[in-house]
Amino acid sequence: RKFTMQEIMDAYEDGRLVEAFAAGTAFFVAPVGLIGWKQHELEIPLAEGKTGVYAKLVRGWLSDIMYGKEQHEWGVIVDEA
């Protein structure tokens, strides 16, 4: 589901926001270390240094699908001609 910025802020203030990342097509997974909203700057933990645990997990999973290491309906292997 979609989250409102107020829900994100509430989770941050409660200590429930453990990680944030953006994901898109073409194997794009980017960790988010800072969210600016209104007068607030929410510093997001990056448990793995430059990334978070979940962003690293998702990126690795997508990489395995992309390179045929994991079978998945999203991954179609095309033989090179």
N, C-alpha and C positions, 0 to 999 in steps of 0.2 A: 504494500500500500504506500501511498505518498505520506510523507511526514511534513508537518508545518515547522516553520522555524521556531515557533514557540515550544513545540514538542522537543525539538533538538536542544533548545536552551534549557528546558526543564530537566531533560536527561543529563545534560552537562552539569547543571547545578546539583543534581542528586548523586553525581558520580556514576551514573549508569551508561554514559557515552564512552565506550571503550575504543572505538576506532571509526574512521570515516575514509571512504575512498570513492572515486568516480570510476565508472566502468562504461565502456561503449563497444562499438563494433571494432573489428580488426585487431583483436587482442590488446585492447587498451584498458589497462587497470592502473590508475594513478592514486597513490596515497594522498590524503589531505591532512596537513599538519596544523592548519589554522583556518577558522571560519570567522569572517567578520560579518556582524549583523547589528544594524542600528549602532548603538554606542559600545557594543560588546565585541571582544576578541576572544574566541574560544580556542584555546590551545589543545589540540587533539594529540593524545599519546601515539608515538610511533615505536611500538615495542621492539621492533627489529632494527632500530636505528633509522634507516631511510624509508621504511615501510612498516605496516602493521602486520600482525599475524594473519588476519583474515584476507587482507589484500594479497599477501604473499601466497596464501593457499589458493585463492581464486585464480591468480595469475599462473601458478604452477599447473593447476587443473586445466585451464584453457590451453596452456602450452602443450600439455600431454595430448589433448584432443587434437590440436593443430598439427602436431608432428606424428600422429598415429600411434602414440604410446598407450592411449586409452581409447577403447571403442565407445563411440557415442553417436547418437543420431545427428548431432550438429556437425560432426566431422566426416567429410567425404574425401577419401584418398583418391587422388587423380594421378595416374601413371604419367611420368614424363615421357614425351615422344622423342 
